[in-house]
């Protein structure tokens, strides 16, 4: 079994690109829920790949 090292909170380290993409995400009409789009999903997938690979 392969181990994935995580922080004490159980989250993976975030790349600078992911931090920027997350900070610039628009929110839904409720003013709280972040809106996902293909651009964000691509940055997220690349960030996970770079940390886990």
C-alpha positions in Angstrom: 0.0 0.0 0.0 1.3 3.4 -0.9 1.3 6.1 1.8 0.3 9.7 1.2 1.8 12.1 3.8 -0.6 14.7 5.0 -0.7 17.5 7.5 -2.3 17.1 10.9 -5.5 18.5 9.4 -5.5 15.8 6.7 -5.1 18.1 3.8 -2.5 18.1 1.1 -0.1 21.0 0.7 -1.4 23.6 -1.7 0.6 24.9 -4.6 0.9 28.7 -5.2 -1.2 28.2 -8.4 -4.0 26.5 -6.4 -3.9 29.1 -3.7 -4.3 31.9 -6.4 -7.1 30.0 -8.2 -9.0 29.3 -5.0 -8.7 33.0 -3.9 -10.0 34.2 -7.3 -13.0 31.9 -7.5 -16.4 33.6 -7.8 -19.2 32.7 -5.4 -22.7 31.6 -6.1 -25.8 33.8 -5.5 -25.9 32.8 -1.8 -22.6 34.7 -1.4 -20.9 31.7 0.3 -20.7 28.7 -2.1 -17.6 28.8 -4.4 -18.3 28.2 -8.1 -16.3 25.5 -9.8 -15.4 25.7 -13.4 -13.1 23.7 -15.8 -10.2 26.1 -15.3 -10.3 25.6 -11.5 -10.7 21.9 -11.9 -7.6 21.7 -14.1 -5.5 23.7 -11.6 -6.8 21.5 -8.8 -6.0 18.3 -10.7 -2.5 19.5 -11.6 -1.9 20.5 -7.9 -3.0 17.1 -6.6 -0.8 15.4 -9.3 2.2 17.4 -8.3 1.9 16.7 -4.6 0.9 13.0 -4.8 3.1 11.9 -7.7 
